[in-house]
Amino acid sequence: MSGFAKFYFRPAEGEQIKTAVHIEPDCRSALCGVVLDTAEKPVPDALVLLLRASEEGEDDAILAYCFTGPDGSFVFGPLQGNALYLVRIFKSSVRLRELEVRVE
């Protein structure tokens, strides 16, 4: 288990700030990724689909979608543990990549 905290602040001239940050353990699963082309350059605006993969031959169900950022990044979560997911990535109507992800 790990935790993460981040915050911004802008102190006033001469202001003294005292803070304490308490991080609670986070057990949620997430998928954070980057879409790269064959030259290892980020692919912005690629369509990324997250599907619940079917192990019984049924149709995969679309759970969420997003477009990659300028740096090719995308994120989905929280994800259910011990479930099988499928990620499909498209750019300009061309399927770039398909990836099965099992969260345990």
N, C-alpha and C positions, 0 to 999 in steps of 0.2 A: 504494500500500500504506500502511496505517496501523496503528497499534497502540493499545492501551488498557490501562491498569492501574488497579486500585482495591483498596484494602485498608483495614481498620479496625484500630485499636490503642487500647489503654487503658494509658497509662503509670502506673507506680506513683509514689507521692509521691517527688519528687526524682530520679527515674530519668532518665538521659541515653540517648537512643536515636539510633543512627546507622544509616542504611539506604541502600542503592543499589537502584534498580529498573531492570532492563534489559528493554526491550520488544522482542520479536521481531516482525518483519513477519508479518501474518496475511493469507493469501490466500483464506481461506474466504469464501463468500458467505452472506448471511443476509437474511431479510425481517423487518423490524421495522415494525409498523403500529399504527394506532389506529382503532377503529370509532367513528364519530360519527353522531348522528342528524341530521335535517334542520335542527335548531336549533344544530348544531355542539356538542352536549353529548355526553360520552362515554357509550358503551353498555356497561355491565358485563354479564358472564355471557352474552355472545353466543357461539355455537358457531362456531368458525373451522376450516374444513377445508382442508388442503393436499393437492392432487392432482397427480399427474404427468399433464399434458395429453397427449392423443393427437393426433397430426397426421394419422393415417391413418383416422380415424373409429372407432377402437376405444373401448371404455369407459375413462374416466379412472380411474386407480387411486389410492385414498386412501393417502397416505404418512404423514400425521400429523394430529392435531387438538388443539385447546386451547380453553379458554374465556377470554374477555377478562377482564382484571382490573378493579378498581374505576374505573380511569382509562381503560378501553376498550382498553388495549394488549394486543398479542400479538406473538409472535416465533417464527420457524421457522428452523432452520439446524443444521448447515451444509447448504447447497444445492449441488448439482452445477452447475458452470459450463456454459453453452451448452445448458441444458435448458429446456423449456417447462413451466411450472407453472400451475395454476389454483387460485385461492382462492375458496371459497364461504363466505358468512357468513350465519348463521341466528340469529334471536331469536324465541322463542315460536312456533316452527314457521313463521315467515315468513322467506323468503329476503330478506335485506337488500341483499346486494351480491354480484356475481360479478366477479372480476378475473383476467385472464391476466397472468402475470409471466414474462418471459424473462430468464434470468440469462446474462450474457455475460462 
